[in-house]
Structures are given as structure tokens and as C-alpha cells.
């Protein structure tokens, strides 16, 4: 099993974008994540990162949330995809394209937790407060006026003993305060942008979507069948996000790219995750179907 976690880590956390955060990823974090998924029955997957300059949400986050949400639903969990009003159209379009989980809106942490009796919160590419109590992108720009404080649900969840899992690729995302001291050391010039909101466990990856895809891969291993998506569906997501007006968070332009990486690279990651699952599944002497469901 540890080889399985090592392989996932080596695929989605190799510092391809040069941001540094994913250097903190270890196989044990993926092992811990799988244990968190095993214990849950009702999940909120929170995402949405608005880019004020472009007047639109970015393409990273919704894809990972939609794929993970659908995988959780297929595994019998009750799932809500949650975002703020500014990011709602993009997430709705992406989830509809994949026939995914329902999308719900919230503007505060309290409102988020009131949506359902969740027993796990998963944040994927959602901004978290910095040490000044505001929200910054990795360009050190204050985007607080466009960011609903959905990360406030983390502290509220902890008071209710609801575990929180976070996925991020820069360090300014909700829950990534889990690595705050290490990130300050790796990214000293970005200390004022880094999130201090701390999840129970966090996954630092190259692209946050890939973290969601990796979690769907873990669920697939647990369930003994592929619950993730295909390269063709990755293209469908990209077109859905483009149609809804989302922009690449790096280039701030509309297109079929995510975090500066072309669609083809994301499709390769999706295919490679499926092959990792198939290899791990076969190694346990269970029969793998070898096809996308």
C-alpha cells in the first residue's frame, strides 16, 4: 500500500510549477487522507477562487471538486459542492457537465455548516485568511473584497469535532496553515500571503485539481472500482469552465488551461492516476475492469 501512496505523491506533487509548496508532500499524508475518507458519510467539498482582475473564478479548483464529489457520490456518500455566489455559475456548469454532485452556495462559515450535517469538510483551492485576517493571492494582492470567508467553517468544524481536509498548491489556501512554519521557510517572500487557517490534514500538490483527482483515486482503491474520470471527461470539464467564463489563475486569460499547464498535461495526469489505481488494484489480487465507468 505504501508504494501506492508514494506513486500518487510522485505524480501530483513534483513541484512542476516551481511554487515550492508541493515539496512538503509525503506518502503518509495520502495514507492519512484515505483514513479520513474511510470514516465519512456526509461531505462538503468547498472550492472557488475569484480573480478580480479578470472578473471571473479561476479554472483550478472546480474540476477537482467536481471529480471528487462525483466519486464520493458513487461511493455512497452524501455530497454537497459548496462555493460563494461569485463562483457559483462556474462550479454549477462544471458539475452539470459531469452529472456530478449538487452545488450549494454559502457566504459565511456558519451558513456553510448549516447546509447539511457534514462529518467531513474538504477544501480544494479555496482562499484562507492570512496573518492579517485578509485574503491574498500569490501575487501579494489583497482580494479580500471578493472572497467570502468560507474558511471560517474550519474553526467552527473543529469545535464540533468535524475533521477538515485541505488541498492547495501555493500555501494561501484554506487549511494550508497546517504547513505554515514550513511554508514560511520555503517561501519567505510570500509569508504575508500564506494562510494561517489550519486543517486537520492537508495535501500540498502541483495543481489543486490534481489533489481532488488523487483523492478520487484513493476512493477507487477503497471501493474496488474506478470512481474517477477519464481524459475525455477532463476535456469536457475544460470546455464547461471555458463556457462559464473561468480563467487560468496564472495567465488570467480564458482558455482550456489550468495554472499555466495545457489541457494535454492534465489529461496525462488523469490517465496516469487510473493506471496507478489499476496497478495497485491488481497487486491486491482483485480483478480490475480496465475501463472507465
C-alpha positions as CSV (number, residue, x, y, z in Angstrom):
1,X,0.0,0.0,0.0
2,X,2.7,2.5,0.8
3,X,4.0,2.1,-2.8
4,X,0.6,3.2,-4.0
5,X,0.7,6.4,-1.8
6,X,4.3,7.0,-3.0
7,X,3.3,6.7,-6.6
8,X,0.4,9.2,-6.2
9,X,2.7,11.6,-4.4
10,X,5.3,11.3,-7.1
11,X,2.8,12.0,-9.8
12,X,0.9,15.1,-8.4
13,X,3.5,16.6,-6.1
14,X,6.7,17.1,-8.0
15,X,7.0,20.9,-7.9
16,X,6.2,21.2,-11.7
17,X,5.1,24.8,-11.3
18,X,8.1,25.8,-9.2
19,X,5.9,27.1,-6.4
20,X,7.6,25.0,-3.7
21,X,4.6,24.1,-1.6
22,X,4.3,20.6,-3.1
23,X,7.8,19.8,-1.9
24,X,6.2,19.2,1.5
25,X,4.0,16.3,0.3
26,X,4.7,12.9,1.6
27,X,3.1,9.4,1.1
28,X,2.0,9.4,4.7
29,X,-0.2,12.4,4.0
30,X,-2.1,10.4,1.4
31,X,-2.4,7.5,3.7
32,X,-3.9,9.8,6.3
33,X,-6.3,11.2,3.7
34,X,-7.6,7.8,2.9
35,X,-8.3,7.1,6.5
36,X,-10.3,10.3,6.7
37,X,-12.3,9.3,3.6
38,X,-13.0,5.9,5.1
39,X,-14.7,7.3,8.2
40,X,-17.1,9.7,6.4
41,X,-20.7,9.5,5.2
42,X,-21.6,13.2,4.6
43,X,-19.1,15.5,2.9
44,X,-18.9,19.2,1.9
45,X,-16.3,19.9,-0.8
46,X,-15.6,23.6,-0.8
47,X,-13.9,25.4,-3.7
48,X,-13.9,28.6,-5.7
49,X,-11.1,31.2,-6.2
50,X,-12.2,34.5,-7.7
51,X,-9.8,36.5,-9.9
52,X,-10.9,40.2,-9.6
53,X,-8.8,41.5,-12.4
54,X,-10.4,39.0,-14.8
55,X,-13.9,39.3,-13.3
56,X,-14.2,35.5,-13.1
57,X,-13.2,32.5,-11.0
58,X,-10.1,30.5,-11.9
59,X,-10.1,27.1,-13.6
60,X,-8.3,25.4,-10.8
61,X,-10.5,24.0,-8.0
62,X,-13.8,23.4,-9.7
63,X,-12.5,20.4,-11.7
64,X,-11.0,18.7,-8.7
65,X,-14.1,19.4,-6.6
66,X,-16.5,18.0,-9.2
67,X,-14.5,14.9,-9.9
68,X,-14.1,14.2,-6.2
69,X,-17.7,15.0,-5.4
70,X,-18.9,12.6,-8.1
71,X,-16.5,9.9,-6.8
72,X,-17.8,10.3,-3.3
73,X,-21.4,10.1,-4.5
74,X,-20.6,6.9,-6.4
75,X,-19.1,5.5,-3.2
76,X,-22.3,6.1,-1.4
77,X,-21.5,9.3,0.5
78,X,-23.9,12.3,0.7
79,X,-22.1,15.1,-1.0
80,X,-22.5,18.9,-1.4
81,X,-20.2,21.0,-3.5
82,X,-20.1,24.4,-1.9
83,X,-18.9,27.8,-3.1
84,X,-19.7,31.5,-2.9
85,X,-22.1,33.4,-5.2
86,X,-19.3,34.8,-7.4
87,X,-18.0,31.3,-8.2
88,X,-21.4,29.6,-8.3
89,X,-22.0,29.7,-12.1
90,X,-18.7,28.1,-12.9
91,X,-19.0,25.3,-10.4
92,X,-22.6,24.6,-11.5
93,X,-21.6,24.4,-15.1
94,X,-18.7,22.0,-14.4
95,X,-20.7,19.7,-12.2
96,X,-23.7,19.6,-14.6
97,X,-21.3,18.6,-17.4
98,X,-20.2,15.6,-15.4
99,X,-23.6,14.9,-13.9
100,X,-21.9,15.5,-10.6
101,X,-23.0,16.3,-7.0
102,X,-25.4,19.2,-6.3
103,X,-23.9,22.7,-5.9
104,X,-24.9,24.8,-2.9
105,X,-24.0,28.4,-2.1
106,X,-22.8,30.0,1.1
107,X,-21.3,33.3,2.1
108,X,-20.1,32.5,5.7
109,X,-18.7,29.6,7.6
110,X,-21.9,29.4,9.7
111,X,-24.0,29.2,6.6
112,X,-21.8,26.5,5.1
113,X,-22.2,24.3,8.1
114,X,-25.9,24.8,8.2
115,X,-26.3,23.2,4.7
116,X,-26.2,19.6,6.0
117,X,-25.0,17.6,8.9
118,X,-21.5,17.1,7.5
119,X,-18.9,14.8,9.0
120,X,-16.0,15.9,6.8
121,X,-15.1,19.2,5.1
122,X,-12.7,19.1,2.1
123,X,-11.3,22.4,0.8
124,X,-9.8,22.4,-2.7
125,X,-8.2,25.7,-3.9
126,X,-10.2,28.0,-1.6
127,X,-8.5,31.0,-0.1
128,X,-7.7,31.0,3.6
129,X,-7.1,34.0,5.8
130,X,-3.5,35.3,6.2
131,X,-1.9,36.6,9.4
132,X,-3.5,40.0,8.9
133,X,-7.0,38.5,8.7
134,X,-7.4,39.1,5.0
135,X,-7.0,37.2,1.8
136,X,-4.1,37.5,-0.7
137,X,-3.3,35.8,-3.9
138,X,0.3,34.7,-4.6
139,X,0.9,38.0,-6.4
140,X,0.6,39.5,-2.9
141,X,-2.6,41.3,-4.0
142,X,-5.4,41.8,-1.4
143,X,-8.5,40.1,-2.8
144,X,-10.5,40.2,0.5
145,X,-13.4,42.2,-1.0
146,X,-14.1,39.4,-3.5
147,X,-13.6,36.5,-1.1
148,X,-16.4,35.2,1.1
149,X,-15.0,33.9,4.4
150,X,-15.9,30.2,3.9
151,X,-12.7,29.2,5.6
152,X,-14.3,30.3,8.9
153,X,-16.1,27.0,8.9
154,X,-12.8,25.3,9.8
155,X,-12.7,26.7,13.3
156,X,-16.4,26.0,13.7
157,X,-16.0,22.5,12.5
158,X,-13.2,21.8,14.9
159,X,-15.4,22.9,17.8
160,X,-17.9,20.3,16.6
161,X,-15.2,17.6,16.1
162,X,-15.8,17.6,12.4
163,X,-12.5,16.8,10.6
164,X,-11.2,19.0,7.8
165,X,-9.0,18.0,4.9
166,X,-7.4,20.6,2.6
167,X,-5.8,20.7,-0.8
168,X,-3.6,23.5,-2.0
169,X,-0.8,24.3,-4.4
170,X,0.5,27.7,-3.2
171,X,0.1,28.0,0.5
172,X,-2.5,30.7,0.6
173,X,-5.4,28.2,0.5
174,X,-7.8,27.4,3.3
175,X,-6.4,24.7,5.6
176,X,-2.8,25.1,4.4
177,X,-1.9,26.7,7.7
178,X,-1.2,23.1,8.5
179,X,2.2,23.8,6.9
180,X,2.6,27.4,7.9
181,X,6.0,27.3,9.6
182,X,7.5,25.2,6.8
183,X,5.9,27.3,4.1
184,X,7.3,30.4,5.7
185,X,10.8,28.8,5.4
186,X,10.3,27.7,1.8
187,X,8.5,30.9,0.6
188,X,9.8,33.7,2.9
189,X,8.8,36.4,0.3
190,X,5.2,35.2,0.4
191,X,4.8,35.0,4.2
192,X,2.1,37.7,4.2
193,X,0.0,35.8,1.7
194,X,0.2,32.4,3.3
195,X,-2.9,31.0,5.0
196,X,-3.0,30.5,8.8
197,X,-6.2,28.5,8.8
198,X,-5.2,25.0,9.7
199,X,-6.9,21.8,8.6
200,X,-6.6,18.5,10.4
201,X,-4.5,17.4,7.4
202,X,-3.5,18.9,4.1
203,X,-2.2,17.8,0.7
204,X,0.2,20.2,-1.0
205,X,0.2,19.4,-4.7
206,X,1.3,21.0,-8.0
207,X,-2.2,21.8,-9.2
208,X,-5.1,21.7,-6.7
209,X,-7.3,19.9,-9.2
210,X,-4.8,17.0,-9.2
211,X,-5.3,16.7,-5.4
212,X,-9.0,16.2,-6.0
213,X,-8.3,13.6,-8.7
214,X,-5.8,11.9,-6.3
215,X,-8.5,11.7,-3.6
216,X,-10.9,10.1,-6.1
217,X,-8.1,7.6,-6.9
218,X,-7.9,6.7,-3.2
219,X,-11.7,6.2,-3.1
220,X,-11.4,4.0,-6.2
221,X,-9.0,1.7,-4.4
222,X,-11.2,1.6,-1.3
223,X,-14.3,0.7,-3.4
224,X,-12.5,-1.8,-5.7
225,X,-13.7,0.0,-8.9
226,X,-12.7,3.1,-10.8
227,X,-14.6,6.2,-9.5
228,X,-12.6,8.9,-11.1
229,X,-12.9,10.4,-14.5
230,X,-11.3,9.9,-18.0
231,X,-9.1,12.1,-20.1
232,X,-12.2,12.7,-22.3
233,X,-14.1,13.9,-19.3
234,X,-11.2,16.1,-18.4
235,X,-11.7,17.8,-21.7
236,X,-15.4,18.1,-21.1
237,X,-14.7,19.9,-17.8
238,X,-12.3,22.3,-19.5
239,X,-14.9,23.2,-22.1
240,X,-17.5,23.7,-19.4
241,X,-15.3,26.0,-17.4
242,X,-14.5,28.0,-20.6
243,X,-18.2,28.3,-21.4
244,X,-18.9,29.6,-17.9
245,X,-16.1,32.2,-18.3
246,X,-13.5,30.8,-15.9
247,X,-9.9,31.9,-16.4
248,X,-6.5,30.4,-15.9
249,X,-5.2,31.6,-12.5
250,X,-1.7,32.0,-13.8
251,X,-2.3,33.7,-17.1
252,X,-5.7,35.4,-16.1
253,X,-7.0,34.5,-19.5
254,X,-9.8,32.3,-20.7
255,X,-8.7,29.0,-22.3
256,X,-8.5,25.3,-21.8
257,X,-5.5,25.5,-19.4
258,X,-5.2,25.3,-15.7
259,X,-2.4,27.0,-13.7
260,X,-0.5,27.6,-16.9
261,X,-0.5,23.9,-17.9
262,X,-2.2,22.9,-21.1
263,X,-5.2,20.5,-21.3
264,X,-3.0,17.7,-22.6
265,X,-0.9,17.7,-19.4
266,X,-4.0,17.4,-17.2
267,X,-5.3,14.6,-19.3
268,X,-2.0,12.7,-18.9
269,X,-2.2,13.1,-15.1
270,X,-5.8,11.7,-15.2
271,X,-4.7,8.7,-17.3
272,X,-1.6,8.1,-15.1
273,X,-3.8,8.1,-11.9
274,X,-6.0,5.5,-13.5
275,X,-3.0,3.3,-14.3
276,X,-1.7,3.7,-10.8
277,X,-5.1,2.6,-9.4
278,X,-5.2,-0.4,-11.8
279,X,-1.7,-1.4,-10.8
280,X,-2.4,-1.2,-7.1
281,X,-5.8,-2.9,-7.5
282,X,-4.2,-5.8,-9.5
283,X,-1.4,-6.1,-6.8
284,X,-4.1,-6.9,-4.2
285,X,-5.2,-9.8,-6.5
286,X,-8.6,-8.2,-7.1
287,X,-9.9,-8.0,-10.6
288,X,-9.7,-4.6,-12.3
289,X,-12.1,-3.9,-15.1
290,X,-9.6,-1.8,-17.0
291,X,-12.3,0.6,-18.3
292,X,-13.7,3.9,-17.2
293,X,-17.1,3.7,-15.7
